[in-house]
Amino acid sequence: MHDIKLPVLEKNDRWSEHVLKLTEEYNELLCAFLKEDSIRFEDVIEETLDLIQVCIGILDKLDTDRPGIVRLSAMKHIEKLHSRGWKFKKWLYINED
């Protein structure tokens, strides 16, 4: 198994900046899927990772504002998925330093 590492960027964005970046990256991912000629997997991967990076920033800001809330919410999210019958194919791990 190979680890995939994604950083938590050192930022202190306002919520409005997170919303703008989220909208920008979502639109870029959507465009990568809707290219007229054909979907380029590299573009889809790049834009997906950009979108995930924005989401990591949102989670980091939430956890900074209310320590522990992300871990608690993640546990509730897993319970919700399990209760809806989802089967888990694999896990992605996030380690806090």
SVG drawing of the C-alpha trace seen along z (x, -y; Angstrom):
<svg xmlns="http://www.w3.org/2000/svg" viewBox="-30 -37 34 41">
<polyline fill="none" stroke="black" stroke-width="0.4" points="0.0,0.0 1.3,-3.5 0.5,-6.5 -1.0,-9.6 -0.1,-12.7 -2.0,-16.0 -0.9,-19.0 -2.9,-21.3 -1.8,-24.7 -0.8,-27.5 -3.6,-29.9 -6.1,-32.0 -8.8,-32.6 -12.1,-34.2 -15.2,-32.0 -16.0,-34.1 -12.6,-33.2 -13.2,-29.5 -16.6,-29.8 -15.0,-31.5 -12.2,-29.0 -14.6,-26.1 -16.8,-27.4 -13.8,-28.0 -12.3,-24.5 -15.8,-22.8 -16.3,-24.6 -12.8,-23.6 -13.5,-20.0 -16.9,-20.2 -15.2,-21.6 -12.6,-18.8 -15.5,-16.4 -17.3,-18.3 -14.5,-18.8 -15.8,-18.4 -13.2,-16.1 -12.7,-13.6 -12.1,-13.4 -8.4,-13.6 -7.9,-11.6 -4.9,-13.8 -7.1,-16.9 -9.9,-15.2 -7.3,-14.0 -5.7,-17.4 -9.0,-19.3 -10.3,-16.7 -7.1,-17.1 -7.5,-20.8 -11.1,-20.5 -10.0,-18.1 -7.3,-20.7 -10.0,-23.4 -12.1,-21.0 -9.1,-20.2 -8.7,-24.0 -12.4,-24.2 -12.0,-21.3 -8.9,-22.8 -10.6,-26.2 -13.6,-24.4 -11.2,-22.4 -9.2,-25.5 -12.4,-27.4 -13.9,-24.4 -11.2,-21.8 -12.3,-18.2 -15.4,-18.9 -14.0,-17.4 -13.1,-14.1 -16.5,-13.9 -18.3,-14.7 -16.2,-12.2 -17.2,-9.5 -20.9,-10.4 -20.5,-10.5 -19.1,-6.9 -21.9,-5.7 -24.4,-7.4 -22.9,-5.7 -22.8,-2.3 -26.5,-2.7 -27.4,-3.3 -25.8,-0.1 -22.7,-1.4 -19.8,1.1 -16.4,-0.3 -13.9,0.5 -10.8,-1.1 -9.9,-3.8 -8.0,-7.0 -6.1,-7.9 -5.4,-11.4 -2.7,-11.8 -2.4,-14.9 1.1,-15.9"/>
</svg>
